[in-house]
Each structure stands twice: as C-alpha cells, then as structure tokens.
Amino acid sequence: MKYYLIVGEASGDLHASNLMKALKVEDSEADFRYYGGDLMQSVGGTLVKHYKEMAYMGFVPVMLHLRTILANMKQCKQDILTWRPDVLILVDYPGFNLDIAKYVKQHTDIPIYYYISPKIWAWKEHRIKNIRRDIDELFSILPFEVDFYQRHQYPIHYVGNPCVDAVENFKASKEGKETNEAFRQAFGLTAKPLIAILAGSRCQEIKDNLRVMMKTAQRFPNHQFVIAGVPTIEEAYYRKYIPEGMDVKIVFNSTYRLLHHAEAALVTSGTATLETALFDVPQVVCYYIACGRMMNVLRKLILKVKYISLVNLIVARSIVTELIGEQMNVKRLEAELNQIIDGGSNRAQMLADYAEMREKLGGPGASQRAARQIVAHLVG
C-alpha cells in the first residue's frame, strides 16, 4: 500500500520513522512518500520536502514567511492528489496538517489518519470540530487523551508512547551500556556529579531559560552542568547566555547519553520532561515567560490544563515542580534543585512517582501497535 506522511519537526521525524519501520513489517509492499526529515529518509521512500523548510513557530516568524507556508501547503495538497496514496498519515503539526486534512477530505476519498494527536486538550479545543469532520482514525500516544476525546464523543486508539521504545532501545544499545567514566572522557568532563540542562529546542526558549539556569548553576560549585545542544542551533548561540569564564560543556546529538549519566536535570517543558523521567532523572521543569506575572494570569485563562509538563499531565497531579513565568528565578530554581540532587528531600519520592507514570504509559511497542492497527483498518 501507499502511505503519505506529513511531519513538521524533529520529534515528528523520529516517531514517524519508527512508525514507517513498523509498517514495513506489517506490509511488505509499503511505499512511502512524505514531508519529513533525515530519519524518515533513512527508512526509505521519497522525501518531498524537509521539515526544516517548514518549521516556522510563533506569530512573527509565521507572518514573515506566510507566502512560503502557503506555497508549501499548495504544493503538498497537489502532491497528495497526484500520488493518490491509500492513506494519509498526519503527525502532530496541527496548524499545517489540519488544513491539509480539510482539503483532502473535500476533494478525495483518501482515508486520513492522525498519529500523535494535536494538543487541543491544552488550548484551541475548538479544533475538535475539524478532527471530527476530517480525521477518520486517531492514534494517541498519551493515555489521558482517551478521556478527553471520549468527553467529545470521538473514539480514539491509545497505542502507548514511542518515547518508552526510544529510551528502552537506547538502554539496550552500545551507548546505553557506556560506563560513566567513558562518557566523561568522551566529552572532557570532570568527576563532579552531572546536572543536565535541556533548555528547549528553539532559539527563543534557549534565550529565555538558559541565562537563569546558568546563574543557578553558579550556586552549585560541587556539580558540573552540561547542556544538551540542539543540532540545528550553533554552539555560539548557547555561549551567548553562559557567563564569561564559566566552564560549561555543550554536547550535541547526545541527549540520551547525558541523561543516562545525570544526577538531576533542569528541563524546559515538552517531550524532554517525559524522556527525563523515563531515564529516572529527577528534574525541575522551567519555562521563563517575559512579563511572567501577567502571562501566568493569561495562561490560566487560555490553557485548559493544570500542568505544562507531560509527566504531571500523565499522572494527573504534581510530581515534578513546574516553575513558570515569574516563578522561574534563581532563588526558586536553587531551592528546588537542592531537593532533588543526591540527598535531597524530594528525590526518593519523585523516583517513586516516576514508576507510577511509567505504569500509566504502558510498555514498549507503540509504533508496532499503531502500525498493526493502521494496516488492519485499511484492509478490513
């Protein structure tokens, strides 16, 4: 069968590539065409456009590149109609994908499946109308989404979370068996305990969060802080927010290796909070917002959820501290980090709570379950 997939960022590329591998197991004749990335391209098929040419986030970048975005949409719609796949599989990226779904539903009878639901439970809940109208099947990777969609009388399939697979695969790999000493030697690290810094995947997030994180790091002379660098962002950009003379290492393409050897972590909200928890690394979730007090008030009005981290959302209670807006300051960050490093008062409880979160997620095999159900729906 012919599968057309659309992703818009690095995490989508990862999860879609794993889904493609699983689809090839279920369907030996699987033929792929996609808007995606390097990982998907390594599986096979035809890359129409790389997600790096489409990744515009935020109001100003979107407006500045609106002509390009609209051209990409037009090209994608025409390409789908020309290729006539047996199914269109959308992966997150709702601003683009829901528009594509609407067009394809209006002009074809191609079934449209969504893998990794848009986060409409957090905001823009009105998009449920678009999903109900245009999406034939939705495959979820977050257990709490089942209840959300049930309240809207829209049945979905929870298939497990692919981050569980990714972490388990890493632990079973050669790098996952690397000794602490070998890891330190590889990156020129000292013997001090490691604190991982995951400051976000976008320049604005890094700019907003890293400066405060580094000021906090200066208060922990007995620990070594290491930044997990994003491959698409130059090292020089990170260095702009590190105090002069401060010895901080930045490691690229090695986030899992870093987490595997870290004692604790400071993490900007996102999938990274879940991955950190799956490595059993206690964490403080940090998200600085300019005009923080005002933005916290607006957040309560706009967002439909109580928490911003996936860890807390999955267990439906606070197990990791979230410092948002004006709460994300050096004093609070220092106090919270002291509670989760070795000997900290909250460390053991957080690790126990992680076990509860892992149980709610379920075991590995999300990509395989999704692929199996997708093929079953198409042939059945």
Secondary structure by P-SEA (a helix, b strand, c coil): cbbbbbbccaaaaaaaaaaaaaaaaacccbbbbbcccaaaaaacccccccccccccccaaaaaaaaaaaaaaaaaaaaaaaaacccbbbbccccccaaaaaaaaaaccccbbbbccccccccccccaaaaaaacccbbbbcccaaaaaaaaacbbbbbcccaaaaaaaaaaacccccccaaaaaaaccccccbbbbbbccccaaaaaacaaaaaaaaaacccbbbbbbccccccaaaaaaacccccbbbbbcccaaaaaaccccccccccaaaaaaaaacbbbbbbbbbcaaaaaaaaaaaccccccccaaaaaaccccbbbbccccccaaaaaaaaaaccccccaaaaaaaaaaaaaaaaccccaaaaaaaaaaaaaac
